[in-house]
Amino acid sequence: METLIHGDNKLAVEYRNARFEDLLQVMNINRICLPENYTYSFFESILRDYPAAFWVAIHNGRVIGYVMCRIERIFSKFETLRVKKAGNVVSVAVLPEYRRRGIAFELMRRTLDSLRDVYKCDESYLEVRVSNEQAIRLYQKLGYKIHERSKSYYMDGEDAYVMIRRLR
């Protein structure tokens, strides 16, 4: 657990791995911020199976952002016909009033470290709406590159970019 100060107004944010008692707040953030929502059991299973890759940001005792990942064995997005251990970033969100302060970046940075150091993943990937320019810029800043476009990936028909990053 570590507290960082963000922005000019000295916002103190604590970062730690999520706990089961955080899940209702995490689900609320997911519903406020993202059109893709998951069941409680989905969040619970990711936290149970991959606790070191599920991070929350807390301000004044309240969860204000989160990132959650799962670990998979996939055909490498970098090397043809090679199976690699990969961290799939399932969901990232920060409440609107706390955005543009580096919180999502810090959550992702910590998660990428966990994927590499704890879970020994070789690479990471995620899907992002092609219209979500702010998120795409964040991921590029973290070292992700656009790998391919997935047609009609989202339920509303919007395409997604699959973005990839080496971890080792």
RAWODA-V365245 format. One record per pair of residues at least 6 apart in sequence whose ideal C-beta (glycine too) atoms are under 6 Angstrom apart, sorted by sequence separation. I is the first residue (numbers start at 1). J is the second residue. If there is no record, write none. Layout:
BEGIN
i=I j=J
i=I j=J
END
This chain:
BEGIN
i=31 j=37
i=76 j=82
i=115 j=121
i=153 j=159
i=5 j=12
i=6 j=13
i=30 j=37
i=47 j=54
i=56 j=63
i=57 j=64
i=128 j=135
i=153 j=160
i=57 j=65
i=76 j=84
i=128 j=136
i=151 j=159
i=3 j=12
i=4 j=13
i=94 j=103
i=115 j=124
i=56 j=66
i=73 j=83
i=94 j=104
i=149 j=159
i=150 j=160
i=3 j=14
i=55 j=67
i=73 j=85
i=74 j=86
i=92 j=104
i=149 j=161
i=150 j=162
i=2 j=15
i=54 j=68
i=72 j=86
i=148 j=162
i=1 j=16
i=146 j=161
i=147 j=162
i=53 j=69
i=71 j=87
i=72 j=88
i=146 j=163
i=147 j=164
i=69 j=87
i=70 j=88
i=144 j=163
i=23 j=43
i=50 j=70
i=69 j=89
i=70 j=90
i=50 j=71
i=69 j=90
i=144 j=165
i=46 j=68
i=68 j=90
i=143 j=165
i=68 j=91
i=46 j=70
i=139 j=163
i=67 j=92
i=87 j=115
i=18 j=47
i=65 j=94
i=129 j=158
i=130 j=159
i=64 j=95
i=130 j=161
i=127 j=160
i=128 j=161
i=17 j=51
i=22 j=56
i=64 j=98
i=87 j=121
i=104 j=138
i=108 j=142
i=86 j=121
i=127 j=162
i=18 j=54
i=85 j=121
i=85 j=122
i=86 j=123
i=87 j=124
i=89 j=126
i=126 j=163
i=18 j=56
i=25 j=63
i=65 j=103
i=84 j=122
i=84 j=123
i=86 j=125
i=125 j=164
i=26 j=66
i=67 j=107
i=22 j=63
i=67 j=108
i=124 j=165
i=15 j=57
i=65 j=107
i=69 j=111
i=123 j=166
i=124 j=167
i=13 j=57
i=14 j=58
i=67 j=111
i=123 j=167
i=122 j=167
i=13 j=59
i=57 j=103
i=121 j=167
i=122 j=168
i=71 j=119
i=77 j=125
i=57 j=107
i=116 j=167
i=55 j=107
i=115 j=167
i=55 j=110
i=55 j=111
i=53 j=111
i=34 j=93
i=33 j=93
i=53 j=114
i=52 j=114
i=53 j=115
i=30 j=93
i=29 j=93
i=29 j=95
i=52 j=118
i=77 j=147
i=77 j=164
i=7 j=101
i=6 j=101
i=6 j=102
END
